[in-house]
Amino acid sequence: MSTDCLFCNIASGKTDTPFLFENDNLVVFRDINPHAPVHLLIVPRRHIRSINDLTPQDDAILAELFFVSREMAKQEGVSESGYKLLFNVERGGGQVIFHLHLHLMGGWERKA
């Protein structure tokens, strides 16, 4: 854990951030600056700086990110209407917090 990393502090329970889901590997919470009616962050507890820092040993955590995001989409009621999954990678790709995290966004009204 990086002591100066916001997501490490959140994942280790050092903030009052409520979790929608947690297990030994991941936590899920609402984005404090949402870009959609449903905007969740799926965050590994272990500090991984970005997609660029993944190793082959991280295969399992990547799979778990996607499986948990699918379950969270169901829980939030957007699995059928549709949702987006997004990784921002490095500053030029929009990454602001340098701890790997997956955005789940959905809940927009469907336009006819």
C-alpha positions in Angstrom: 0.0 0.0 0.0 1.2 3.5 -0.8 0.5 5.8 2.1 0.0 8.8 -0.2 -2.4 7.0 -2.6 -6.0 8.1 -2.2 -7.3 4.7 -3.4 -5.0 2.7 -1.2 -6.3 4.7 1.8 -10.0 4.2 0.7 -9.4 0.5 0.0 -7.8 0.0 3.4 -10.7 1.7 5.2 -8.8 4.8 6.2 -11.6 7.0 4.9 -15.4 7.0 5.5 -16.1 6.0 1.9 -19.0 3.5 1.9 -18.4 0.3 -0.1 -21.1 -1.2 -2.4 -19.0 -4.3 -2.6 -15.8 -5.6 -1.0 -13.8 -8.7 -0.9 -10.1 -9.6 -0.2 -9.0 -8.2 -3.6 -11.4 -5.4 -4.6 -13.6 -2.6 -3.3 -16.4 -0.8 -5.2 -17.7 2.6 -4.4 -19.5 5.5 -6.0 -17.4 8.2 -7.9 -17.6 11.5 -6.0 -17.6 13.3 -9.3 -20.0 11.2 -11.4 -20.2 11.5 -15.2 -23.3 9.3 -15.4 -26.4 8.5 -13.2 -24.6 5.4 -12.2 -20.8 5.9 -11.8 -18.9 3.3 -9.8 -15.2 2.7 -9.3 -13.9 -0.9 -9.1 -10.6 -0.7 -7.4 -8.0 -3.4 -6.5 -6.9 -3.3 -2.9 -3.3 -3.9 -3.9 -1.6 -0.9 -5.4 -1.1 -1.2 -9.1 -0.2 2.2 -10.6 -1.9 1.8 -14.0 -2.6 -0.6 -16.9 1.0 0.0 -17.9 2.3 -1.5 -14.7 0.4 -4.8 -15.0 2.3 -8.1 -15.1 1.2 -11.6 -16.2 0.7 -12.3 -12.5 -2.2 -9.8 -12.5 -4.3 -11.8 -14.8 -6.6 -13.0 -12.0 -7.2 -9.5 -10.7 -8.1 -8.2 -14.2 -10.6 -11.0 -14.6 -12.1 -10.3 -11.2 -12.5 -6.6 -12.1 -14.6 -7.5 -15.1 -16.7 -10.2 -13.3 -17.4 -7.8 -10.3 -18.3 -5.0 -12.7 -20.8 -7.3 -14.4 -22.4 -8.1 -11.0 -22.4 -4.4 -9.9 -24.2 -3.5 -13.2 -26.9 -6.0 -12.3 -27.1 -4.7 -8.7 -27.4 -1.1 -10.0 -30.0 -2.0 -12.5 -28.1 -1.1 -15.6 -27.1 -4.5 -16.9 -30.0 -4.7 -19.4 -30.1 -1.0 -20.4 -26.4 -0.9 -21.0 -23.3 0.5 -19.4 -19.7 1.5 -20.1 -16.5 0.2 -18.6 -13.5 2.5 -18.9 -9.9 2.5 -17.9 -8.0 5.8 -18.1 -4.3 5.2 -18.7 -1.7 7.8 -17.8 -2.2 11.5 -17.6 -2.8 11.9 -21.4 -5.5 9.3 -21.2 -7.3 11.0 -18.4 -5.9 9.1 -15.4 -5.9 11.4 -12.4 -5.4 9.0 -9.5 -2.5 6.7 -10.2 -4.0 3.5 -8.8 -5.6 1.1 -11.3 -9.4 1.4 -11.3 -12.2 0.6 -13.6 -15.1 3.0 -14.1 -18.6 1.5 -14.6 -21.0 4.1 -16.0 -24.6 3.8 -17.0 -28.2 4.7 -16.3 -28.7 7.2 -19.1 -32.2 7.4 -20.5 -32.5 5.7 -23.9 -33.4 8.0 -26.7 -35.9 6.9 -29.3 
